[in-house]
Amino acid sequence: MPITPGPQVMKMIRSEHNADEIPIIFLTGKADTESVIAVMQLRPQGYLLKTMSKEEIVESIDKFFETNKWKNIQ
């Protein structure tokens, strides 16, 4: 992200009272160990790489919603 890095955006979202349970899946080009560990410590619902095929990305997102990992926020 040009202005604010993704992990910082996630921290900002999680700090909001009514938005702290919004599912967040990272789509990134960063596959180095340091970047992956830094993001995974924030506990996103997924970490997808831009090098994945379109089909793999769509399949991962579909699987997330199909396996009830996401709940309706009311």
PDB file of N, CA, C and O in Angstrom:
ATOM      1  N   MET A   1       0.863  -1.165   0.000  1.00  0.00           N
ATOM      2  CA  MET A   1       0.000   0.000   0.000  1.00  0.00           C
ATOM      3  C   MET A   1       0.909   1.227   0.000  1.00  0.00           C
ATOM      4  O   MET A   1       1.887   1.285   0.745  1.00  0.00           O
ATOM      5  N   PRO A   2       0.589   2.174  -0.815  1.00  0.00           N
ATOM      6  CA  PRO A   2       1.507   3.308  -0.978  1.00  0.00           C
ATOM      7  C   PRO A   2       1.655   4.213   0.238  1.00  0.00           C
ATOM      8  O   PRO A   2       2.751   4.723   0.472  1.00  0.00           O
ATOM      9  N   ILE A   3       0.623   4.430   1.006  1.00  0.00           N
ATOM     10  CA  ILE A   3       0.696   5.377   2.119  1.00  0.00           C
ATOM     11  C   ILE A   3       0.846   4.664   3.449  1.00  0.00           C
ATOM     12  O   ILE A   3       1.734   4.992   4.237  1.00  0.00           O
ATOM     13  N   THR A   4       0.001   3.712   3.699  1.00  0.00           N
ATOM     14  CA  THR A   4       0.017   2.992   4.974  1.00  0.00           C
ATOM     15  C   THR A   4       0.193   1.505   4.684  1.00  0.00           C
ATOM     16  O   THR A   4      -0.574   0.940   3.904  1.00  0.00           O
ATOM     17  N   PRO A   5       1.174   0.868   5.286  1.00  0.00           N
ATOM     18  CA  PRO A   5       1.368  -0.575   5.059  1.00  0.00           C
ATOM     19  C   PRO A   5       0.183  -1.393   5.580  1.00  0.00           C
ATOM     20  O   PRO A   5      -0.490  -0.997   6.531  1.00  0.00           O
ATOM     21  N   GLY A   6      -0.057  -2.538   4.942  1.00  0.00           N
ATOM     22  CA  GLY A   6      -1.164  -3.412   5.318  1.00  0.00           C
ATOM     23  C   GLY A   6      -1.230  -3.766   6.789  1.00  0.00           C
ATOM     24  O   GLY A   6      -2.303  -3.683   7.388  1.00  0.00           O
ATOM     25  N   PRO A   7      -0.098  -4.164   7.399  1.00  0.00           N
ATOM     26  CA  PRO A   7      -0.163  -4.500   8.824  1.00  0.00           C
ATOM     27  C   PRO A   7      -0.634  -3.323   9.682  1.00  0.00           C
ATOM     28  O   PRO A   7      -1.353  -3.519  10.662  1.00  0.00           O
ATOM     29  N   GLN A   8      -0.238  -2.122   9.324  1.00  0.00           N
ATOM     30  CA  GLN A   8      -0.683  -0.948  10.081  1.00  0.00           C
ATOM     31  C   GLN A   8      -2.177  -0.715   9.882  1.00  0.00           C
ATOM     32  O   GLN A   8      -2.881  -0.347  10.822  1.00  0.00           O
ATOM     33  N   VAL A   9      -2.657  -0.928   8.666  1.00  0.00           N
ATOM     34  CA  VAL A   9      -4.102  -0.797   8.405  1.00  0.00           C
ATOM     35  C   VAL A   9      -4.874  -1.806   9.238  1.00  0.00           C
ATOM     36  O   VAL A   9      -5.915  -1.479   9.809  1.00  0.00           O
ATOM     37  N   MET A  10      -4.363  -3.041   9.310  1.00  0.00           N
ATOM     38  CA  MET A  10      -5.028  -4.063  10.121  1.00  0.00           C
ATOM     39  C   MET A  10      -5.075  -3.650  11.588  1.00  0.00           C
ATOM     40  O   MET A  10      -6.105  -3.810  12.242  1.00  0.00           O
ATOM     41  N   LYS A  11      -3.982  -3.126  12.104  1.00  0.00           N
ATOM     42  CA  LYS A  11      -3.968  -2.653  13.489  1.00  0.00           C
ATOM     43  C   LYS A  11      -4.997  -1.555  13.693  1.00  0.00           C
ATOM     44  O   LYS A  11      -5.672  -1.520  14.722  1.00  0.00           O
ATOM     45  N   MET A  12      -5.122  -0.660  12.726  1.00  0.00           N
ATOM     46  CA  MET A  12      -6.087   0.435  12.834  1.00  0.00           C
ATOM     47  C   MET A  12      -7.517  -0.112  12.845  1.00  0.00           C
ATOM     48  O   MET A  12      -8.353   0.337  13.629  1.00  0.00           O
ATOM     49  N   ILE A  13      -7.792  -1.089  11.967  1.00  0.00           N
ATOM     50  CA  ILE A  13      -9.130  -1.688  11.915  1.00  0.00           C
ATOM     51  C   ILE A  13      -9.434  -2.398  13.226  1.00  0.00           C
ATOM     52  O   ILE A  13     -10.519  -2.236  13.785  1.00  0.00           O
ATOM     53  N   ARG A  14      -8.489  -3.177  13.715  1.00  0.00           N
ATOM     54  CA  ARG A  14      -8.691  -3.933  14.958  1.00  0.00           C
ATOM     55  C   ARG A  14      -8.867  -3.026  16.181  1.00  0.00           C
ATOM     56  O   ARG A  14      -9.456  -3.436  17.181  1.00  0.00           O
ATOM     57  N   SER A  15      -8.366  -1.819  16.098  1.00  0.00           N
ATOM     58  CA  SER A  15      -8.495  -0.912  17.244  1.00  0.00           C
ATOM     59  C   SER A  15      -9.878  -0.270  17.332  1.00  0.00           C
ATOM     60  O   SER A  15     -10.232   0.309  18.359  1.00  0.00           O
ATOM     61  N   GLU A  16     -10.660  -0.372  16.254  1.00  0.00           N
ATOM     62  CA  GLU A  16     -12.008   0.188  16.253  1.00  0.00           C
ATOM     63  C   GLU A  16     -12.970  -0.783  16.938  1.00  0.00           C
ATOM     64  O   GLU A  16     -12.976  -1.980  16.652  1.00  0.00           O
ATOM     65  N   HIS A  17     -13.767  -0.252  17.832  1.00  0.00           N
ATOM     66  CA  HIS A  17     -14.679  -1.077  18.628  1.00  0.00           C
ATOM     67  C   HIS A  17     -15.608  -1.937  17.767  1.00  0.00           C
ATOM     68  O   HIS A  17     -15.712  -3.141  18.003  1.00  0.00           O
ATOM     69  N   ASN A  18     -16.268  -1.365  16.800  1.00  0.00           N
ATOM     70  CA  ASN A  18     -17.254  -2.098  16.009  1.00  0.00           C
ATOM     71  C   ASN A  18     -16.651  -2.828  14.818  1.00  0.00           C
ATOM     72  O   ASN A  18     -17.379  -3.475  14.065  1.00  0.00           O
ATOM     73  N   ALA A  19     -15.351  -2.740  14.633  1.00  0.00           N
ATOM     74  CA  ALA A  19     -14.724  -3.354  13.463  1.00  0.00           C
ATOM     75  C   ALA A  19     -13.676  -4.392  13.843  1.00  0.00           C
ATOM     76  O   ALA A  19     -12.969  -4.906  12.975  1.00  0.00           O
ATOM     77  N   ASP A  20     -13.571  -4.698  15.108  1.00  0.00           N
ATOM     78  CA  ASP A  20     -12.482  -5.570  15.556  1.00  0.00           C
ATOM     79  C   ASP A  20     -12.635  -7.031  15.146  1.00  0.00           C
ATOM     80  O   ASP A  20     -11.685  -7.804  15.268  1.00  0.00           O
ATOM     81  N   GLU A  21     -13.818  -7.428  14.661  1.00  0.00           N
ATOM     82  CA  GLU A  21     -14.001  -8.815  14.234  1.00  0.00           C
ATOM     83  C   GLU A  21     -14.175  -8.954  12.723  1.00  0.00           C
ATOM     84  O   GLU A  21     -14.534 -10.028  12.240  1.00  0.00           O
ATOM     85  N   ILE A  22     -13.929  -7.897  11.983  1.00  0.00           N
ATOM     86  CA  ILE A  22     -14.017  -7.963  10.527  1.00  0.00           C
ATOM     87  C   ILE A  22     -12.904  -8.878  10.026  1.00  0.00           C
ATOM     88  O   ILE A  22     -11.743  -8.701  10.396  1.00  0.00           O
ATOM     89  N   PRO A  23     -13.250  -9.858   9.183  1.00  0.00           N
ATOM     90  CA  PRO A  23     -12.210 -10.754   8.681  1.00  0.00           C
ATOM     91  C   PRO A  23     -11.253 -10.010   7.747  1.00  0.00           C
ATOM     92  O   PRO A  23     -11.680  -9.211   6.913  1.00  0.00           O
ATOM     93  N   ILE A  24      -9.971 -10.279   7.897  1.00  0.00           N
ATOM     94  CA  ILE A  24      -8.953  -9.645   7.063  1.00  0.00           C
ATOM     95  C   ILE A  24      -8.074 -10.738   6.464  1.00  0.00           C
ATOM     96  O   ILE A  24      -7.518 -11.576   7.175  1.00  0.00           O
ATOM     97  N   ILE A  25      -7.964 -10.705   5.140  1.00  0.00           N
ATOM     98  CA  ILE A  25      -7.098 -11.621   4.420  1.00  0.00           C
ATOM     99  C   ILE A  25      -6.103 -10.773   3.647  1.00  0.00           C
ATOM    100  O   ILE A  25      -6.492  -9.913   2.856  1.00  0.00           O
ATOM    101  N   PHE A  26      -4.828 -11.014   3.876  1.00  0.00           N
ATOM    102  CA  PHE A  26      -3.789 -10.262   3.179  1.00  0.00           C
ATOM    103  C   PHE A  26      -3.563 -10.860   1.799  1.00  0.00           C
ATOM    104  O   PHE A  26      -3.511 -12.080   1.646  1.00  0.00           O
ATOM    105  N   LEU A  27      -3.429 -10.002   0.798  1.00  0.00           N
ATOM    106  CA  LEU A  27      -2.999 -10.386  -0.536  1.00  0.00           C
ATOM    107  C   LEU A  27      -1.753  -9.556  -0.791  1.00  0.00           C
ATOM    108  O   LEU A  27      -1.834  -8.336  -0.933  1.00  0.00           O
ATOM    109  N   THR A  28      -0.610 -10.208  -0.849  1.00  0.00           N
ATOM    110  CA  THR A  28       0.649  -9.494  -0.868  1.00  0.00           C
ATOM    111  C   THR A  28       1.679 -10.175  -1.764  1.00  0.00           C
ATOM    112  O   THR A  28       1.550 -11.347  -2.119  1.00  0.00           O
ATOM    113  N   GLY A  29       2.676  -9.423  -2.106  1.00  0.00           N
ATOM    114  CA  GLY A  29       3.797  -9.965  -2.853  1.00  0.00           C
ATOM    115  C   GLY A  29       4.953 -10.340  -1.946  1.00  0.00           C
ATOM    116  O   GLY A  29       5.970 -10.861  -2.404  1.00  0.00           O
ATOM    117  N   LYS A  30       4.793 -10.074  -0.657  1.00  0.00           N
ATOM    118  CA  LYS A  30       5.876 -10.326   0.299  1.00  0.00           C
ATOM    119  C   LYS A  30       5.821 -11.753   0.822  1.00  0.00           C
ATOM    120  O   LYS A  30       4.907 -12.132   1.554  1.00  0.00           O
ATOM    121  N   ALA A  31       6.833 -12.541   0.425  1.00  0.00           N
ATOM    122  CA  ALA A  31       6.885 -13.935   0.848  1.00  0.00           C
ATOM    123  C   ALA A  31       8.078 -14.213   1.751  1.00  0.00           C
ATOM    124  O   ALA A  31       8.299 -15.357   2.151  1.00  0.00           O
ATOM    125  N   ASP A  32       8.849 -13.180   2.076  1.00  0.00           N
ATOM    126  CA  ASP A  32      10.008 -13.410   2.929  1.00  0.00           C
ATOM    127  C   ASP A  32       9.550 -13.729   4.355  1.00  0.00           C
ATOM    128  O   ASP A  32       8.501 -13.271   4.808  1.00  0.00           O
ATOM    129  N   THR A  33      10.347 -14.507   5.031  1.00  0.00           N
ATOM    130  CA  THR A  33       9.999 -15.007   6.361  1.00  0.00           C
ATOM    131  C   THR A  33       9.660 -13.884   7.330  1.00  0.00           C
ATOM    132  O   THR A  33       8.683 -13.978   8.072  1.00  0.00           O
ATOM    133  N   GLU A  34      10.448 -12.839   7.328  1.00  0.00           N
ATOM    134  CA  GLU A  34      10.224 -11.733   8.260  1.00  0.00           C
ATOM    135  C   GLU A  34       8.854 -11.080   8.058  1.00  0.00           C
ATOM    136  O   GLU A  34       8.147 -10.807   9.027  1.00  0.00           O
ATOM    137  N   SER A  35       8.481 -10.832   6.804  1.00  0.00           N
ATOM    138  CA  SER A  35       7.180 -10.217   6.510  1.00  0.00           C
ATOM    139  C   SER A  35       6.029 -11.133   6.899  1.00  0.00           C
ATOM    140  O   SER A  35       5.043 -10.691   7.489  1.00  0.00           O
ATOM    141  N   VAL A  36       6.162 -12.411   6.563  1.00  0.00           N
ATOM    142  CA  VAL A  36       5.095 -13.376   6.874  1.00  0.00           C
ATOM    143  C   VAL A  36       4.897 -13.473   8.381  1.00  0.00           C
ATOM    144  O   VAL A  36       3.763 -13.436   8.858  1.00  0.00           O
ATOM    145  N   ILE A  37       5.979 -13.596   9.131  1.00  0.00           N
ATOM    146  CA  ILE A  37       5.874 -13.713  10.592  1.00  0.00           C
ATOM    147  C   ILE A  37       5.262 -12.456  11.197  1.00  0.00           C
ATOM    148  O   ILE A  37       4.414 -12.543  12.085  1.00  0.00           O
ATOM    149  N   ALA A  38       5.686 -11.287  10.719  1.00  0.00           N
ATOM    150  CA  ALA A  38       5.166 -10.028  11.258  1.00  0.00           C
ATOM    151  C   ALA A  38       3.657  -9.936  11.069  1.00  0.00           C
ATOM    152  O   ALA A  38       2.942  -9.511  11.976  1.00  0.00           O
ATOM    153  N   VAL A  39       3.174 -10.331   9.898  1.00  0.00           N
ATOM    154  CA  VAL A  39       1.733 -10.258   9.633  1.00  0.00           C
ATOM    155  C   VAL A  39       0.986 -11.346  10.390  1.00  0.00           C
ATOM    156  O   VAL A  39      -0.070 -11.075  10.962  1.00  0.00           O
ATOM    157  N   MET A  40       1.501 -12.558  10.408  1.00  0.00           N
ATOM    158  CA  MET A  40       0.799 -13.658  11.067  1.00  0.00           C
ATOM    159  C   MET A  40       0.676 -13.441  12.569  1.00  0.00           C
ATOM    160  O   MET A  40      -0.240 -13.978  13.193  1.00  0.00           O
ATOM    161  N   GLN A  41       1.569 -12.674  13.154  1.00  0.00           N
ATOM    162  CA  GLN A  41       1.445 -12.350  14.574  1.00  0.00           C
ATOM    163  C   GLN A  41       0.214 -11.488  14.844  1.00  0.00           C
ATOM    164  O   GLN A  41      -0.274 -11.430  15.973  1.00  0.00           O
ATOM    165  N   LEU A  42      -0.283 -10.819  13.806  1.00  0.00           N
ATOM    166  CA  LEU A  42      -1.489  -9.996  13.940  1.00  0.00           C
ATOM    167  C   LEU A  42      -2.762 -10.839  13.827  1.00  0.00           C
ATOM    168  O   LEU A  42      -3.862 -10.337  14.060  1.00  0.00           O
ATOM    169  N   ARG A  43      -2.617 -12.092  13.478  1.00  0.00           N
ATOM    170  CA  ARG A  43      -3.705 -13.065  13.374  1.00  0.00           C
ATOM    171  C   ARG A  43      -4.752 -12.723  12.314  1.00  0.00           C
ATOM    172  O   ARG A  43      -5.942 -12.652  12.624  1.00  0.00           O
ATOM    173  N   PRO A  44      -4.324 -12.509  11.070  1.00  0.00           N
ATOM    174  CA  PRO A  44      -5.307 -12.316  10.005  1.00  0.00           C
ATOM    175  C   PRO A  44      -5.984 -13.655   9.697  1.00  0.00           C
ATOM    176  O   PRO A  44      -5.515 -14.710  10.123  1.00  0.00           O
ATOM    177  N   GLN A  45      -7.065 -13.598   8.972  1.00  0.00           N
ATOM    178  CA  GLN A  45      -7.763 -14.832   8.611  1.00  0.00           C
ATOM    179  C   GLN A  45      -7.105 -15.519   7.422  1.00  0.00           C
ATOM    180  O   GLN A  45      -7.452 -16.653   7.092  1.00  0.00           O
ATOM    181  N   GLY A  46      -6.165 -14.846   6.780  1.00  0.00           N
ATOM    182  CA  GLY A  46      -5.469 -15.474   5.664  1.00  0.00           C
ATOM    183  C   GLY A  46      -4.297 -14.640   5.195  1.00  0.00           C
ATOM    184  O   GLY A  46      -4.206 -13.446   5.479  1.00  0.00           O
ATOM    185  N   TYR A  47      -3.400 -15.293   4.468  1.00  0.00           N
ATOM    186  CA  TYR A  47      -2.219 -14.641   3.909  1.00  0.00           C
ATOM    187  C   TYR A  47      -2.004 -15.258   2.543  1.00  0.00           C
ATOM    188  O   TYR A  47      -1.500 -16.376   2.435  1.00  0.00           O
ATOM    189  N   LEU A  48      -2.380 -14.541   1.504  1.00  0.00           N
ATOM    190  CA  LEU A  48      -2.284 -15.042   0.144  1.00  0.00           C
ATOM    191  C   LEU A  48      -1.211 -14.269  -0.607  1.00  0.00           C
ATOM    192  O   LEU A  48      -1.029 -13.068  -0.402  1.00  0.00           O
ATOM    193  N   LEU A  49      -0.502 -14.982  -1.481  1.00  0.00           N
ATOM    194  CA  LEU A  49       0.562 -14.356  -2.252  1.00  0.00           C
ATOM    195  C   LEU A  49       0.088 -14.032  -3.671  1.00  0.00           C
ATOM    196  O   LEU A  49      -0.657 -14.797  -4.283  1.00  0.00           O
ATOM    197  N   LYS A  50       0.532 -12.896  -4.172  1.00  0.00           N
ATOM    198  CA  LYS A  50       0.161 -12.483  -5.518  1.00  0.00           C
ATOM    199  C   LYS A  50       0.705 -13.426  -6.580  1.00  0.00           C
ATOM    200  O   LYS A  50       0.247 -13.409  -7.723  1.00  0.00           O
ATOM    201  N   THR A  51       1.676 -14.247  -6.209  1.00  0.00           N
ATOM    202  CA  THR A  51       2.219 -15.218  -7.152  1.00  0.00           C
ATOM    203  C   THR A  51       1.302 -16.419  -7.331  1.00  0.00           C
ATOM    204  O   THR A  51       1.518 -17.233  -8.229  1.00  0.00           O
ATOM    205  N   MET A  52       0.285 -16.539  -6.488  1.00  0.00           N
ATOM    206  CA  MET A  52      -0.685 -17.621  -6.622  1.00  0.00           C
ATOM    207  C   MET A  52      -1.515 -17.371  -7.870  1.00  0.00           C
ATOM    208  O   MET A  52      -1.693 -16.228  -8.292  1.00  0.00           O
ATOM    209  N   SER A  53      -2.018 -18.440  -8.453  1.00  0.00           N
ATOM    210  CA  SER A  53      -2.889 -18.281  -9.620  1.00  0.00           C
ATOM    211  C   SER A  53      -4.227 -17.675  -9.178  1.00  0.00           C
ATOM    212  O   SER A  53      -4.606 -17.746  -8.009  1.00  0.00           O
ATOM    213  N   LYS A  54      -4.909 -17.093 -10.123  1.00  0.00           N
ATOM    214  CA  LYS A  54      -6.228 -16.514  -9.841  1.00  0.00           C
ATOM    215  C   LYS A  54      -7.146 -17.579  -9.239  1.00  0.00           C
ATOM    216  O   LYS A  54      -7.899 -17.307  -8.304  1.00  0.00           O
ATOM    217  N   GLU A  55      -7.074 -18.777  -9.779  1.00  0.00           N
ATOM    218  CA  GLU A  55      -7.925 -19.867  -9.300  1.00  0.00           C
ATOM    219  C   GLU A  55      -7.618 -20.215  -7.840  1.00  0.00           C
ATOM    220  O   GLU A  55      -8.533 -20.453  -7.051  1.00  0.00           O
ATOM    221  N   GLU A  56      -6.329 -20.244  -7.483  1.00  0.00           N
ATOM    222  CA  GLU A  56      -5.940 -20.548  -6.106  1.00  0.00           C
ATOM    223  C   GLU A  56      -6.416 -19.465  -5.139  1.00  0.00           C
ATOM    224  O   GLU A  56      -6.854 -19.765  -4.029  1.00  0.00           O
ATOM    225  N   ILE A  57      -6.327 -18.222  -5.561  1.00  0.00           N
ATOM    226  CA  ILE A  57      -6.774 -17.108  -4.712  1.00  0.00           C
ATOM    227  C   ILE A  57      -8.277 -17.196  -4.483  1.00  0.00           C
ATOM    228  O   ILE A  57      -8.749 -17.101  -3.350  1.00  0.00           O
ATOM    229  N   VAL A  58      -9.024 -17.377  -5.568  1.00  0.00           N
ATOM    230  CA  VAL A  58     -10.484 -17.479  -5.451  1.00  0.00           C
ATOM    231  C   VAL A  58     -10.868 -18.690  -4.615  1.00  0.00           C
ATOM    232  O   VAL A  58     -11.773 -18.609  -3.785  1.00  0.00           O
ATOM    233  N   GLU A  59     -10.193 -19.803  -4.825  1.00  0.00           N
ATOM    234  CA  GLU A  59     -10.480 -21.021  -4.059  1.00  0.00           C
ATOM    235  C   GLU A  59     -10.225 -20.802  -2.564  1.00  0.00           C
ATOM    236  O   GLU A  59     -11.012 -21.247  -1.729  1.00  0.00           O
ATOM    237  N   SER A  60      -9.144 -20.126  -2.231  1.00  0.00           N
ATOM    238  CA  SER A  60      -8.825 -19.860  -0.822  1.00  0.00           C
ATOM    239  C   SER A  60      -9.884 -18.980  -0.171  1.00  0.00           C
ATOM    240  O   SER A  60     -10.290 -19.221   0.965  1.00  0.00           O
ATOM    241  N   ILE A  61     -10.324 -17.970  -0.892  1.00  0.00           N
ATOM    242  CA  ILE A  61     -11.348 -17.073  -0.344  1.00  0.00           C
ATOM    243  C   ILE A  61     -12.682 -17.805  -0.224  1.00  0.00           C
ATOM    244  O   ILE A  61     -13.373 -17.678   0.787  1.00  0.00           O
ATOM    245  N   ASP A  62     -13.042 -18.569  -1.252  1.00  0.00           N
ATOM    246  CA  ASP A  62     -14.277 -19.356  -1.182  1.00  0.00           C
ATOM    247  C   ASP A  62     -14.243 -20.322   0.001  1.00  0.00           C
ATOM    248  O   ASP A  62     -15.223 -20.449   0.734  1.00  0.00           O
ATOM    249  N   LYS A  63     -13.123 -20.993   0.180  1.00  0.00           N
ATOM    250  CA  LYS A  63     -12.996 -21.957   1.280  1.00  0.00           C
ATOM    251  C   LYS A  63     -13.162 -21.264   2.629  1.00  0.00           C
ATOM    252  O   LYS A  63     -13.779 -21.812   3.543  1.00  0.00           O
ATOM    253  N   PHE A  64     -12.614 -20.067   2.749  1.00  0.00           N
ATOM    254  CA  PHE A  64     -12.757 -19.308   3.992  1.00  0.00           C
ATOM    255  C   PHE A  64     -14.230 -19.116   4.335  1.00  0.00           C
ATOM    256  O   PHE A  64     -14.645 -19.351   5.470  1.00  0.00           O
ATOM    257  N   PHE A  65     -15.015 -18.690   3.356  1.00  0.00           N
ATOM    258  CA  PHE A  65     -16.437 -18.449   3.618  1.00  0.00           C
ATOM    259  C   PHE A  65     -17.227 -19.744   3.763  1.00  0.00           C
ATOM    260  O   PHE A  65     -18.191 -19.790   4.528  1.00  0.00           O
ATOM    261  N   GLU A  66     -16.845 -20.783   3.053  1.00  0.00           N
ATOM    262  CA  GLU A  66     -17.566 -22.058   3.127  1.00  0.00           C
ATOM    263  C   GLU A  66     -17.343 -22.796   4.439  1.00  0.00           C
ATOM    264  O   GLU A  66     -18.219 -23.544   4.875  1.00  0.00           O
ATOM    265  N   THR A  67     -16.214 -22.608   5.066  1.00  0.00           N
ATOM    266  CA  THR A  67     -15.900 -23.364   6.271  1.00  0.00           C
ATOM    267  C   THR A  67     -16.335 -22.656   7.550  1.00  0.00           C
ATOM    268  O   THR A  67     -15.858 -22.979   8.637  1.00  0.00           O
ATOM    269  N   ASN A  68     -17.223 -21.708   7.419  1.00  0.00           N
ATOM    270  CA  ASN A  68     -17.787 -21.005   8.568  1.00  0.00           C
ATOM    271  C   ASN A  68     -16.741 -20.307   9.422  1.00  0.00           C
ATOM    272  O   ASN A  68     -16.944 -20.138  10.625  1.00  0.00           O
ATOM    273  N   LYS A  69     -15.633 -19.901   8.829  1.00  0.00           N
ATOM    274  CA  LYS A  69     -14.644 -19.140   9.579  1.00  0.00           C
ATOM    275  C   LYS A  69     -15.110 -17.704   9.756  1.00  0.00           C
ATOM    276  O   LYS A  69     -14.568 -16.957  10.570  1.00  0.00           O
ATOM    277  N   TRP A  70     -16.106 -17.336   8.993  1.00  0.00           N
ATOM    278  CA  TRP A  70     -16.610 -15.980   9.041  1.00  0.00           C
ATOM    279  C   TRP A  70     -18.009 -16.019   9.620  1.00  0.00           C
ATOM    280  O   TRP A  70     -18.800 -16.907   9.303  1.00  0.00           O
ATOM    281  N   LYS A  71     -18.305 -15.062  10.462  1.00  0.00           N
ATOM    282  CA  LYS A  71     -19.653 -14.990  11.027  1.00  0.00           C
ATOM    283  C   LYS A  71     -20.219 -13.620  10.735  1.00  0.00           C
ATOM    284  O   LYS A  71     -19.482 -12.647  10.573  1.00  0.00           O
ATOM    285  N   ASN A  72     -21.521 -13.555  10.672  1.00  0.00           N
ATOM    286  CA  ASN A  72     -22.157 -12.268  10.436  1.00  0.00           C
ATOM    287  C   ASN A  72     -21.925 -11.351  11.607  1.00  0.00           C
ATOM    288  O   ASN A  72     -22.115 -11.740  12.759  1.00  0.00           O
ATOM    289  N   ILE A  73     -21.519 -10.149  11.319  1.00  0.00           N
ATOM    290  CA  ILE A  73     -21.322  -9.147  12.365  1.00  0.00           C
ATOM    291  C   ILE A  73     -22.594  -8.316  12.443  1.00  0.00           C
ATOM    292  O   ILE A  73     -23.055  -7.757  11.448  1.00  0.00           O
ATOM    293  N   GLN A  74     -23.134  -8.249  13.617  1.00  0.00           N
ATOM    294  CA  GLN A  74     -24.397  -7.504  13.779  1.00  0.00           C
ATOM    295  C   GLN A  74     -24.210  -6.314  14.658  1.00  0.00           C
ATOM    296  O   GLN A  74     -25.161  -5.573  14.905  1.00  0.00           O
TER     297      GLN A  74
END
